[in-house]
Amino acid sequence: MGVKLKDIVNEQPIDLKDLSGKVVCIDALNTLYQFIARIRQPDGSPLRDHKGRMTSHLSGLFYRTINLLEEKIKPVYVFDGKPPMLKEKEIVRRKEIRKGAEEKWKEALRRGDLEEARKYAQAAGQITDKMIEQTKKLLNFMGIPYIVALEEGEAQAAYIVRKGDAWAAASQDFDSLVFGSPILIRNLTISGKRKLPGRKEYIQVKPSVIHLSDVLRENQITRRELVLVAVLIGTDFNKGIKGVGPKTAIKLIKKYEGDIFEIYKAKNTNPPENLEEIIDLFMDPKVKKEYQMKWKQPKEEEIVSFLCDEHDFSYKRVKKASKRLIETYNSLFAVTGLEKWL
């Protein structure tokens, strides 16, 4: 779901070239969902190999990562670890939504409504453990570093940025800001032309940057108060108060001087049972304090074998892209000879 903070953040459009030389921690799971939602056939069907295994995520990861590297952007993928117990209900809710979307997709196909079918297919996509395993395997062959968080990937990314080992976190969701990332980049892996739902029109999507300091200053709130805003409107760990959006939440926090229990009382709503635990989860999440972000020489033979022999990718396209990957790697490390980006 992600925390709906759009109404109180100021996104500044940027070009990929503005990120040249910068390390960016990418929310891996969020990115994979974007790939399987958008890389599809006209009827909404995802790309698959001869064994019926989905390959949309591998296609997006491979080609998009190379594009970022050619812009001298240094991506590090961050995967979720074991989800917090507080997230169990949200996980179940998401599965139910995807199941419902899948049924509507199939029904639209039966009617021959390809526009509707594609819309529901995008919402029906699921990432399996096997797909995550495939993704990590491809990243290893490409020489791209990844980190598996203890719990929430966005919390881990935020920690890495705060520590100074990366310039920004990248995700479509705003949760990284609530977890304390100083900088968030949106639309990093999906920039380009995007079709408007239900219309035969396309818009140009550009990356955008959000600075946490600007969000706090412009709304005259502290980071803890931003966490309270998130709780009041709803997070992956709790339902929000009906009718309360981010702007209303800020007004309530200021009116009741940050006493969130008084806010629930005033709205005649029971607070979450684990309210303090939810706040602590955002303010002081479980993260890995020790991690590595080492880069290695791409393995062309393994890439070609994995994508072409195992998953039916075009040999010509993969060979061409692999050559670009290796040339980019060599040019980036030609000066220092270091196997690491920091």
Order of alpha helices (4+ residues) and beta strands (2+ residues): beta-beta-alpha-alpha-beta-alpha-alpha-alpha-beta-alpha-beta-alpha-beta-beta-beta-beta-alpha-alpha-beta-beta-alpha-alpha-alpha-alpha-alpha
